[in-house]
Amino acid sequence: MSREGITERVRLAMFVAHHGWRSLVTNFVDNPRFRWQIGLQVPERLLIAPQDLRTGDPTIASEVYAGEFSFAGKVVVTDGRSPFEMTPPTREWAEELLGFGWLRHLRAAGTSIARVNARSLVADWIALQGRGHSIAWEPEILTRRLISWLTQAPLILQDADHAFYRAFLRSISRQLRYLRRTAFKARDGYPRLLAAIAIALAGLCIAGEPRQLKRATKRLADELERQILPDGGHIGRNPAVLIDLLLDLLPLRQAYEARSVSTPSALLNAIDRIMPMLRFFRHGDGAFAQFNGAGATPADSLATVLAYDDARGTPVANAPHSGYQRIEAGRSIIIADTGRPPPFALSYEAHAGCLSFEFSSNRSRIIVNCGMPSANRKAWQRVARATAAHSTAILDDASSCRFLRETRFSRFTGTPIVAGPRDVRVARTERDGALFVRATHDGYAARYGLIHQRSWLLAHDGNRLDGEDVFFPSGGRKIFRNARDYFAIRFHLYPNVKASRLADGCTVLLVLPQQSWLFSAPESRVIVAESVFLSAADGPRRSSQIVITGEVKRTPRTIWTLLRTETPQVERRETPSGPQLPL
């Protein structure tokens, strides 16, 4: 067995053993003989209700009242039954239902009918699943439900009788105590941090919790210091997580202030560091770059958290701890992934996109990564995480990272990254007023003995981008290990970009609303092929990609250029060709 195979088995064994230990402890805590201890003491009252910064849609409240529950692309009509009695069409649908985030839509309706409906549905859950359910009591789902109930308490409790009020508080107490005992079972990364946020938030909202609040604040501070990097990125390297984090951290900060409790410095520092990174990852149209699991940008949520940014200055250009670079000139923006994969336990959603980039001009995105869909993510996960779904170079159709193989343990462990770039180097300079960035990664060194180097040179006016991709032998060798290694350099295009290959065979005309660009790779074989953009708000959309192919030994260096131009009247060829991304 190869060294890579042994390493993968050892990591899997350790990961499964750790998960098994956590599950054993959780099952012991959840044993019916001990569950009587959970929630036995009912708190007297709720002191405050945190603000929910996520926006609601009153039209969805009407659908809920009519018994139509539409989550994760699936619709279930209850026909007068409780939704908690229905068989979920998908796990994603069940997770959204049991997380109760949809209560914000009933709040947005602002009617007495919506309040009665919300109270009735909460009572249904307490009666049907309040003492146990295979999904509802998982830490990640429980966390989101607890936050939803606390933030929507005014909606749920207004006009409620004393019996329901006591039942509601009893259920919150039971859920909170269970979460305190099992929060460590949540997946590492954002889910575990969110559990710490929920426990701290509950300690602030519920009367008589001073000792528990002190412990919760310490746990929260530890997780924030571990997970929020010095440059403001998240340890899991998913840019979209930053929006969700601020939507949870900002109300928590307000709750500390409302209770006149000293706000932990780790919380204040985390918010201050994250805010500039929101602008770092934004394109000219306001959308986030598509890296490491990011999907469609929630414009309303992003606008909400940006309203809390007092600085509103120019975004930073270099995020070395998060592993990203931003190059901005004129009205053109490049955002590039120049980092290593996250730690093993946090890489279950990370992508093999090292040295991939996105490019936008004015309010138009031009070159993108495929991203991730908001619904049915599991079905697209294998394709979306592969290097081929990113605007970078790939060798022999093999991703620059290796993912844990699907096994019978995958439902517990996911498919984290077991091998990938370990040495990623970045140099950033300025040349005659133009911004220059060069980066290398060794993700192909172990298997192919090759290092990938990519350079970007953006003109000072933003109207020209010169790029270079180079492969050279690793370990100081002067010869290539395998003469048959071939490469494909992919540039995935945003769906509204119309691409046509010109007659010379190495130039592609890109036509967008209000502007046009020429992509050129002299002396290279350039084709326009089909692709798919997964992160569209309405689901995956067909798109195109530019692909440069060749053999490493014959063409170790490829130069390409993007030049803004007026639309020329030239002969075009029929495009695109057949699909290049495995769908």
C-alpha positions as CSV (number, residue, x, y, z in Angstrom):
1,M,0.0,0.0,0.0
2,S,1.3,3.5,-0.9
3,R,2.2,6.0,1.8
4,E,-0.8,8.2,0.7
5,G,-3.1,5.2,1.2
6,I,-1.7,4.5,4.7
7,T,-2.0,8.2,5.7
8,E,-5.6,8.2,4.5
9,R,-6.5,5.1,6.5
10,V,-4.9,6.4,9.6
11,R,-6.7,9.8,9.4
12,L,-10.0,8.0,8.7
13,A,-9.5,5.7,11.6
14,M,-8.7,8.5,14.0
15,F,-11.6,10.6,12.7
16,V,-14.1,7.8,13.1
17,A,-12.8,6.9,16.5
18,H,-13.2,10.5,17.7
19,H,-16.7,10.6,16.2
20,G,-17.5,7.3,17.8
21,W,-16.4,8.6,21.2
22,R,-18.5,11.7,20.9
23,S,-21.5,9.6,19.8
24,L,-21.0,7.3,22.8
25,V,-21.0,10.2,25.2
26,T,-24.0,11.8,23.5
27,N,-26.0,8.6,23.6
28,F,-25.3,8.2,27.3
29,V,-26.5,11.7,27.9
30,D,-29.5,11.1,25.7
31,N,-30.5,7.8,27.5
32,P,-34.1,8.0,28.6
33,R,-33.0,7.1,32.2
34,F,-31.1,10.4,32.3
35,R,-33.3,12.6,30.2
36,W,-35.5,13.5,33.2
37,Q,-32.5,15.6,34.4
38,I,-32.7,17.8,31.3
39,G,-35.0,20.7,31.6
40,L,-36.3,19.6,35.0
41,Q,-36.1,23.2,36.5
42,V,-38.2,25.6,34.5
43,P,-36.9,29.1,34.3
44,E,-39.1,31.9,35.6
45,R,-39.1,34.1,32.5
46,L,-37.3,35.4,29.4
47,L,-35.6,38.7,30.1
48,I,-34.9,39.8,26.5
49,A,-35.5,38.7,22.9
50,P,-32.5,39.1,20.6
51,Q,-33.0,40.8,17.2
52,D,-33.2,38.6,14.2
53,L,-31.2,40.3,11.4
54,R,-32.4,37.8,8.7
55,T,-35.2,39.3,6.6
56,G,-38.6,37.7,6.4
57,D,-41.1,37.3,3.5
58,P,-44.8,37.7,4.5
59,T,-45.9,35.8,1.4
60,I,-44.2,32.7,2.8
61,A,-46.3,33.2,6.0
62,S,-49.4,32.7,3.8
63,E,-48.1,29.5,2.4
64,V,-47.3,28.2,5.9
65,Y,-50.8,29.0,7.0
66,A,-52.2,27.1,4.0
67,G,-50.1,24.1,5.0
68,E,-47.5,24.4,2.2
69,F,-44.0,24.0,3.5
70,S,-41.4,24.8,0.8
71,F,-37.8,24.1,1.9
72,A,-34.6,23.2,0.0
73,G,-36.4,23.0,-3.4
74,K,-39.1,20.6,-2.1
75,V,-42.8,21.4,-1.3
76,V,-44.9,19.4,1.2
77,V,-48.6,20.0,1.5
78,T,-49.9,18.9,4.9
79,D,-53.6,18.8,4.2
80,G,-54.5,19.8,7.7
81,R,-51.9,17.6,9.5
82,S,-48.9,18.9,11.4
83,P,-45.7,19.2,9.3
84,F,-43.9,17.3,12.1
85,E,-46.0,14.2,11.3
86,M,-45.1,14.2,7.6
87,T,-42.4,12.1,6.0
88,P,-39.6,14.5,4.9
89,P,-38.9,14.3,1.2
90,T,-35.2,15.0,1.8
91,R,-33.0,15.5,4.8
92,E,-32.3,19.1,3.7
93,W,-36.1,19.8,3.9
94,A,-36.3,18.2,7.4
95,E,-33.3,20.3,8.6
96,E,-34.9,23.5,7.5
97,L,-38.3,22.6,9.0
98,L,-36.8,21.5,12.3
99,G,-34.5,24.6,12.5
100,F,-37.6,26.9,12.7
101,G,-35.8,29.6,10.8
102,W,-39.1,30.1,8.8
103,L,-40.7,31.7,11.9
104,R,-39.2,35.0,10.7
105,H,-41.6,35.0,7.7
106,L,-44.5,34.7,10.1
107,R,-43.1,37.6,12.1
108,A,-42.8,39.6,8.9
109,A,-46.5,39.1,8.3
110,G,-47.3,40.9,11.5
111,T,-50.8,39.6,11.8
112,S,-52.7,37.9,14.7
113,I,-53.2,34.9,12.4
114,A,-49.5,34.5,11.9
115,R,-48.9,34.7,15.7
116,V,-51.5,32.0,16.4
117,N,-50.1,29.9,13.6
118,A,-46.5,30.2,15.0
119,R,-47.7,29.3,18.5
120,S,-49.6,26.3,17.2
121,L,-46.7,25.0,15.2
122,V,-44.3,25.4,18.2
123,A,-46.8,23.5,20.4
124,D,-47.0,20.8,17.8
125,W,-43.3,20.3,17.8
126,I,-43.2,20.2,21.6
127,A,-45.9,17.6,21.7
128,L,-44.6,15.4,18.9
129,Q,-40.8,15.7,19.0
130,G,-40.0,17.7,22.2
131,R,-38.5,14.6,24.0
132,G,-36.6,13.1,21.1
133,H,-36.2,12.9,17.3
134,S,-33.4,11.5,15.2
135,I,-32.8,14.7,13.4
136,A,-34.4,17.4,15.5
137,W,-32.1,16.8,18.5
138,E,-28.9,16.8,16.5
139,P,-26.7,19.6,17.8
140,E,-26.6,21.6,14.6
141,I,-30.4,21.5,14.2
142,L,-31.1,22.1,17.9
143,T,-28.7,25.1,17.8
144,R,-30.6,26.8,15.0
145,R,-34.0,26.0,16.6
146,L,-32.9,27.4,19.9
147,I,-31.8,30.7,18.3
148,S,-35.0,30.9,16.3
149,W,-37.2,30.4,19.3
150,L,-35.3,33.0,21.3
151,T,-35.3,35.7,18.6
152,Q,-39.0,35.0,17.7
153,A,-40.2,34.8,21.3
154,P,-42.3,38.0,21.0
155,L,-44.1,36.5,18.0
156,I,-44.7,33.1,19.8
157,L,-45.6,34.3,23.2
158,Q,-47.8,37.3,22.5
159,D,-51.3,36.6,23.8
160,A,-50.2,33.1,24.9
161,D,-51.8,31.6,28.0
162,H,-49.9,30.7,31.1
163,A,-49.8,26.9,30.3
164,F,-48.2,27.4,26.9
165,Y,-45.8,30.0,28.3
166,R,-44.6,27.4,30.9
167,A,-44.4,24.6,28.3
168,F,-42.4,26.9,26.0
169,L,-39.9,27.8,28.7
170,R,-39.7,24.1,29.8
171,S,-38.9,23.0,26.3
172,I,-36.2,25.8,25.8
173,S,-34.6,24.7,29.1
174,R,-34.6,21.1,28.1
175,Q,-33.0,21.9,24.7
176,L,-30.5,24.3,26.2
177,R,-29.3,21.8,28.8
178,Y,-29.1,19.1,26.2
179,L,-27.1,21.3,23.9
180,R,-24.7,22.2,26.7
181,R,-23.9,18.5,27.1
182,T,-23.6,17.7,23.4
183,A,-22.4,20.8,21.6
184,F,-18.9,19.2,21.2
185,K,-20.6,16.6,18.9
186,A,-21.4,19.4,16.3
187,R,-19.1,19.4,13.3
188,D,-16.0,21.4,13.8
189,G,-16.0,24.9,12.3
190,Y,-19.1,27.1,11.9
191,P,-21.6,24.5,13.4
192,R,-19.6,24.3,16.6
193,L,-19.1,28.0,16.8
194,L,-22.8,28.5,16.3
195,A,-23.6,26.2,19.2
196,A,-21.4,28.3,21.4
197,I,-23.3,31.4,20.2
198,A,-26.6,29.8,20.9
199,I,-25.6,28.8,24.5
200,A,-24.3,32.3,25.2
201,L,-27.4,33.9,23.8
202,A,-29.7,31.7,25.9
203,G,-27.7,32.5,29.0
204,L,-28.4,36.2,28.3
205,C,-32.1,35.7,27.5
206,I,-33.1,33.4,30.3
207,A,-33.5,34.6,33.9
208,G,-31.3,33.0,36.6
209,E,-28.4,31.9,34.4
210,P,-25.4,33.9,35.7
211,R,-23.1,31.0,36.4
212,Q,-23.9,29.3,33.1
213,L,-23.5,32.6,31.2
214,K,-19.9,32.9,32.5
215,R,-19.1,29.4,31.3
216,A,-20.8,30.1,27.9
217,T,-18.9,33.3,27.4
218,K,-15.6,31.5,28.0
219,R,-16.5,28.8,25.5
220,L,-17.6,31.4,23.0
221,A,-14.4,33.4,23.3
222,D,-12.3,30.2,22.9
223,E,-14.1,29.2,19.7
224,L,-13.9,32.8,18.2
225,E,-10.2,33.0,18.9
226,R,-9.6,29.6,17.3
227,Q,-11.9,30.0,14.3
228,I,-11.6,33.7,13.2
229,L,-8.2,34.2,11.7
230,P,-6.1,37.4,12.2
231,D,-7.1,38.8,8.8
232,G,-10.8,38.2,9.5
233,G,-11.4,35.1,7.5
234,H,-12.9,31.9,8.8
235,I,-10.7,28.9,9.4
236,G,-12.9,26.8,7.1
237,R,-12.1,29.2,4.2
238,N,-15.7,29.6,3.0
239,P,-16.3,33.3,2.3
240,A,-20.1,32.9,2.7
241,V,-19.7,31.8,6.3
242,L,-18.7,35.4,7.2
243,I,-22.2,36.7,6.3
244,D,-23.9,34.1,8.5
245,L,-21.5,34.6,11.3
246,L,-22.2,38.4,11.4
247,L,-25.9,37.7,11.3
248,D,-25.4,35.7,14.5
249,L,-22.7,37.7,16.2
250,L,-24.2,41.2,15.9
251,P,-27.4,40.3,17.8
252,L,-25.3,38.6,20.4
253,R,-23.3,41.7,20.9
254,Q,-26.5,43.7,21.3
255,A,-27.8,41.1,23.8
256,Y,-24.7,41.6,26.0
257,E,-25.2,45.4,25.9
258,A,-29.0,45.0,26.6
259,R,-28.2,43.0,29.7
260,S,-25.4,45.4,30.8
261,V,-23.0,42.4,30.8
262,S,-19.4,43.1,29.8
263,T,-19.1,42.0,26.1
264,P,-16.2,39.6,25.7
265,S,-13.3,41.2,23.8
266,A,-13.0,38.2,21.6
267,L,-16.5,38.9,20.3
268,L,-15.8,42.6,19.6
269,N,-12.5,41.7,17.9
270,A,-14.0,39.0,15.8
271,I,-16.7,41.4,14.4
272,D,-14.1,44.1,13.8
273,R,-11.9,41.7,11.8
274,I,-14.7,40.1,9.8
275,M,-16.2,43.4,8.6
276,P,-13.4,44.4,6.2
277,M,-13.4,40.8,4.7
278,L,-16.9,41.3,3.5
279,R,-15.7,43.9,1.1
280,F,-12.6,41.8,0.3
281,F,-14.8,39.1,-1.3
282,R,-17.3,41.3,-3.1
283,H,-17.3,41.8,-6.9
284,G,-18.5,45.0,-8.6
285,D,-22.1,43.6,-8.7
286,G,-22.0,43.0,-4.9
287,A,-21.9,39.2,-5.2
288,F,-19.4,37.2,-3.2
289,A,-16.6,35.2,-4.9
290,Q,-17.3,31.5,-5.2
291,F,-14.7,29.6,-3.2
292,N,-14.8,26.6,-0.9
293,G,-18.5,26.0,-0.7
294,A,-19.8,29.6,-1.2
295,G,-23.1,29.7,-3.1
296,A,-25.5,32.4,-4.2
297,T,-25.0,35.6,-2.3
298,P,-28.0,36.6,-0.1
299,A,-28.1,40.3,-1.1
300,D,-30.5,41.3,1.7
301,S,-28.4,39.7,4.4
302,L,-25.2,41.1,3.0
303,A,-26.7,44.6,2.9
304,T,-27.9,44.2,6.5
305,V,-24.5,43.4,7.9
306,L,-22.7,46.0,5.8
307,A,-25.0,48.6,7.4
308,Y,-23.1,47.9,10.7
309,D,-19.7,48.6,9.1
310,D,-18.6,52.0,10.3
311,A,-15.3,52.1,8.5
312,R,-16.6,51.5,4.9
313,G,-13.1,51.9,3.6
314,T,-11.2,50.3,0.7
315,P,-11.0,46.5,1.3
316,V,-7.7,45.0,2.2
317,A,-5.8,43.5,-0.8
318,N,-3.9,40.7,1.0
319,A,-5.4,38.1,3.3
320,P,-2.5,35.8,3.9
321,H,-4.0,33.9,6.9
322,S,-7.2,33.1,5.0
323,G,-5.2,32.4,1.8
324,Y,-6.7,34.8,-0.7
325,Q,-5.5,37.7,-2.8
326,R,-7.5,40.7,-4.1
327,I,-6.2,42.7,-7.1
328,E,-8.1,45.8,-8.0
329,A,-7.4,48.5,-10.6
330,G,-9.8,50.8,-12.4
331,R,-13.1,49.1,-12.1
332,S,-11.7,45.6,-12.5
333,I,-11.3,43.1,-9.6
334,I,-9.5,39.8,-9.3
335,I,-10.0,37.6,-6.3
336,A,-7.7,34.5,-6.1
337,D,-7.4,31.5,-3.9
338,T,-3.8,31.3,-2.8
339,G,-4.1,29.2,0.3
340,R,-3.8,25.6,1.6
341,P,-6.8,23.5,2.4
342,P,-8.3,23.9,5.9
343,P,-7.3,21.4,8.6
344,F,-8.6,17.9,8.0
345,A,-11.5,18.1,10.5
346,L,-12.8,21.3,8.9
347,S,-12.3,20.5,5.2
348,Y,-15.6,18.6,4.7
349,E,-16.8,21.4,2.4
350,A,-13.5,22.7,1.1
351,H,-12.7,22.7,-2.6
352,A,-9.7,21.8,-4.7
353,G,-9.4,25.2,-6.2
354,C,-5.9,26.4,-5.3
355,L,-4.8,29.2,-7.7
356,S,-8.2,29.6,-9.1
357,F,-9.5,33.1,-9.6
358,E,-12.6,35.2,-10.4
359,F,-12.5,38.3,-12.5
360,S,-15.1,41.1,-12.8
361,S,-15.3,44.5,-14.4
362,N,-17.7,47.3,-13.5
363,R,-20.9,45.4,-12.4
364,S,-20.3,42.4,-14.5
365,R,-18.7,39.1,-13.5
366,I,-16.7,37.5,-16.3
367,I,-14.5,34.6,-15.1
368,V,-15.9,32.7,-12.1
369,N,-15.8,29.3,-10.4
370,C,-18.8,27.0,-10.6
371,G,-19.7,27.5,-6.9
372,M,-22.3,25.4,-5.0
373,P,-26.1,25.3,-5.3
374,S,-28.3,26.4,-2.4
375,A,-30.4,23.3,-2.7
376,N,-29.5,19.7,-3.5
377,R,-25.9,20.4,-2.5
378,K,-25.0,16.7,-1.8
379,A,-25.9,15.7,-5.4
380,W,-23.5,18.3,-6.8
381,Q,-20.8,18.1,-4.2
382,R,-18.4,15.8,-5.9
383,V,-18.4,17.8,-9.1
384,A,-18.4,21.2,-7.5
385,R,-15.4,20.5,-5.2
386,A,-13.2,19.1,-8.1
387,T,-10.5,21.3,-9.6
388,A,-12.2,21.0,-12.9
389,A,-15.0,23.2,-11.5
390,H,-12.6,26.1,-10.9
391,S,-10.9,28.6,-13.1
392,T,-7.4,27.2,-12.8
393,A,-5.1,24.5,-14.3
394,I,-5.6,20.8,-13.9
395,L,-3.4,17.9,-14.6
396,D,-4.7,14.7,-16.3
397,D,-8.2,15.5,-15.0
398,A,-7.0,14.9,-11.5
399,S,-7.9,17.4,-8.7
400,S,-5.1,19.1,-6.8
401,C,-6.6,17.7,-3.6
402,R,-7.6,14.2,-2.8
403,F,-10.9,13.7,-0.9
404,L,-11.7,10.9,1.5
405,R,-13.3,8.1,-0.4
406,E,-17.0,7.4,0.1
407,T,-17.4,4.7,2.7
408,R,-20.0,3.4,5.1
409,F,-18.7,6.0,7.6
410,S,-19.2,8.9,5.2
411,R,-22.5,9.8,6.7
412,F,-20.6,10.6,9.9
413,T,-17.3,11.9,8.6
414,G,-18.3,13.5,5.2
415,T,-15.5,13.5,2.6
416,P,-12.8,15.8,4.0
417,I,-9.5,16.5,2.2
418,V,-6.8,14.0,3.0
419,A,-4.1,15.4,0.7
420,G,-3.5,18.7,-1.1
421,P,-1.2,21.7,-1.5
422,R,1.0,22.0,1.5
423,D,3.5,24.6,0.2
424,V,1.7,27.6,-1.3
425,R,3.9,30.6,-1.9
426,V,2.7,34.1,-2.9
427,A,4.7,37.2,-4.1
428,R,2.9,40.5,-4.6
429,T,4.5,43.6,-6.2
430,E,3.8,46.5,-8.5
431,R,5.3,46.9,-12.0
432,D,5.1,50.2,-13.7
433,G,1.8,51.1,-12.0
434,A,0.4,47.6,-12.7
435,L,-0.4,45.1,-9.9
436,F,1.5,41.8,-10.1
437,V,0.9,38.6,-8.1
438,R,2.7,35.3,-8.5
439,A,1.8,32.1,-6.6
440,T,2.8,28.5,-6.7
441,H,1.4,25.3,-5.2
442,D,2.6,21.8,-4.8
443,G,-0.7,19.9,-4.9
444,Y,0.6,17.9,-7.9
445,A,4.1,17.3,-6.6
446,A,3.5,13.9,-4.9
447,R,1.6,12.3,-7.8
448,Y,3.1,14.0,-10.9
449,G,6.4,15.6,-9.7
450,L,5.1,19.0,-10.9
451,I,4.7,22.5,-9.4
452,H,2.0,24.8,-10.8
453,Q,2.8,28.5,-10.9
454,R,0.4,31.2,-11.9
455,S,0.9,34.9,-12.4
456,W,-1.6,37.8,-12.8
457,L,-0.6,41.3,-14.0
458,L,-3.5,43.8,-14.0
459,A,-3.0,47.1,-15.8
460,H,-3.4,50.3,-13.7
461,D,-6.6,51.2,-15.6
462,G,-8.1,47.6,-15.2
463,N,-8.6,47.2,-18.9
464,R,-5.9,44.5,-19.5
465,L,-5.1,41.3,-17.5
466,D,-2.0,39.3,-18.5
467,G,-1.7,35.8,-17.1
468,E,0.8,33.0,-17.1
469,D,0.6,29.4,-16.1
470,V,3.8,27.4,-15.7
471,F,4.5,23.8,-14.8
472,F,8.0,22.9,-13.6
473,P,9.5,19.8,-12.0
474,S,9.4,19.6,-8.2
475,G,12.2,19.0,-5.8
476,G,14.8,20.9,-7.9
477,R,14.7,18.4,-10.7
478,K,15.4,19.5,-14.3
479,I,13.4,16.9,-16.2
480,F,9.7,16.0,-16.2
481,R,8.8,12.7,-14.7
482,N,6.2,11.7,-17.2
483,A,6.2,13.0,-20.8
484,R,2.5,12.2,-21.3
485,D,1.1,14.4,-18.6
486,Y,-1.4,16.8,-20.1
487,F,-3.0,19.9,-18.7
488,A,-6.2,21.8,-19.1
489,I,-6.4,25.5,-18.0
490,R,-10.1,26.4,-17.5
491,F,-11.7,29.8,-17.4
492,H,-15.4,29.3,-16.4
493,L,-17.6,32.2,-17.6
494,Y,-20.5,33.8,-15.9
495,P,-23.8,32.7,-17.5
496,N,-24.6,36.1,-19.2
497,V,-21.2,36.2,-21.0
498,K,-21.5,35.2,-24.6
499,A,-18.3,33.5,-25.9
500,S,-17.3,33.0,-29.5
501,R,-14.0,31.6,-30.8
502,L,-12.5,33.7,-33.6
503,A,-11.1,32.3,-36.8
504,D,-7.4,32.3,-35.6
505,G,-8.3,29.5,-33.1
506,C,-6.5,31.1,-30.2
507,T,-8.8,34.1,-29.5
508,V,-12.2,34.3,-27.9
509,L,-14.6,37.2,-28.0
510,L,-16.5,37.8,-24.8
511,V,-19.6,39.9,-25.1
512,L,-21.3,41.3,-22.0
513,P,-23.9,43.9,-21.4
514,Q,-22.2,47.3,-21.8
515,Q,-18.8,45.9,-22.6
516,S,-16.7,43.3,-24.5
517,W,-13.4,41.6,-24.0
518,L,-10.9,39.6,-26.0
519,F,-9.3,36.5,-24.5
520,S,-6.2,35.4,-26.3
521,A,-3.6,32.7,-25.8
522,P,-1.1,32.8,-28.7
523,E,0.2,29.6,-30.0
524,S,-2.2,27.6,-27.8
525,R,-5.1,25.3,-28.5
526,V,-8.1,27.2,-27.2
527,I,-11.7,25.9,-27.3
528,V,-15.0,27.1,-25.9
529,A,-17.0,24.4,-24.1
530,E,-20.1,24.0,-22.1
531,S,-20.0,24.5,-18.3
532,V,-22.5,25.0,-15.5
533,F,-22.8,27.8,-12.9
534,L,-24.1,26.2,-9.8
535,S,-24.5,29.3,-7.6
536,A,-27.3,31.1,-9.5
537,A,-30.1,32.2,-7.2
538,D,-32.7,30.2,-9.2
539,G,-30.6,27.0,-9.4
540,P,-27.8,25.7,-11.7
541,R,-27.6,27.5,-15.0
542,R,-25.8,26.5,-18.2
543,S,-22.7,28.6,-19.0
544,S,-19.5,28.4,-21.1
545,Q,-15.8,27.9,-20.3
546,I,-12.6,28.7,-22.2
547,V,-10.2,25.7,-22.1
548,I,-6.5,25.7,-23.1
549,T,-5.1,22.2,-23.4
550,G,-1.6,20.8,-24.0
551,E,1.2,18.5,-22.9
552,V,3.3,19.6,-20.0
553,K,6.6,18.6,-21.6
554,R,5.9,20.3,-24.9
555,T,4.2,23.4,-23.5
556,P,5.2,23.9,-19.9
557,R,4.5,27.7,-20.1
558,T,1.2,29.2,-21.3
559,I,0.6,32.9,-21.6
560,W,-2.9,34.4,-21.9
561,T,-4.4,37.8,-22.0
562,L,-7.8,39.5,-21.3
563,L,-8.2,42.8,-23.1
564,R,-11.2,45.1,-22.9
565,T,-12.1,46.2,-26.4
566,E,-14.9,47.4,-28.7
567,T,-16.8,44.5,-30.3
568,P,-15.0,43.8,-33.6
569,Q,-16.7,42.7,-36.8
570,V,-14.7,39.5,-37.4
571,E,-15.5,36.0,-38.6
572,R,-16.6,33.7,-35.7
573,R,-16.9,29.9,-35.4
574,E,-19.7,27.9,-34.0
575,T,-19.4,27.5,-30.2
576,P,-19.4,26.0,-27.7
577,S,-18.2,22.5,-28.2
578,G,-19.1,19.4,-26.1
579,P,-19.1,19.6,-22.3
580,Q,-15.7,19.6,-20.6
581,L,-16.9,19.6,-17.0
582,P,-18.1,16.2,-15.8
583,L,-21.8,16.7,-15.1
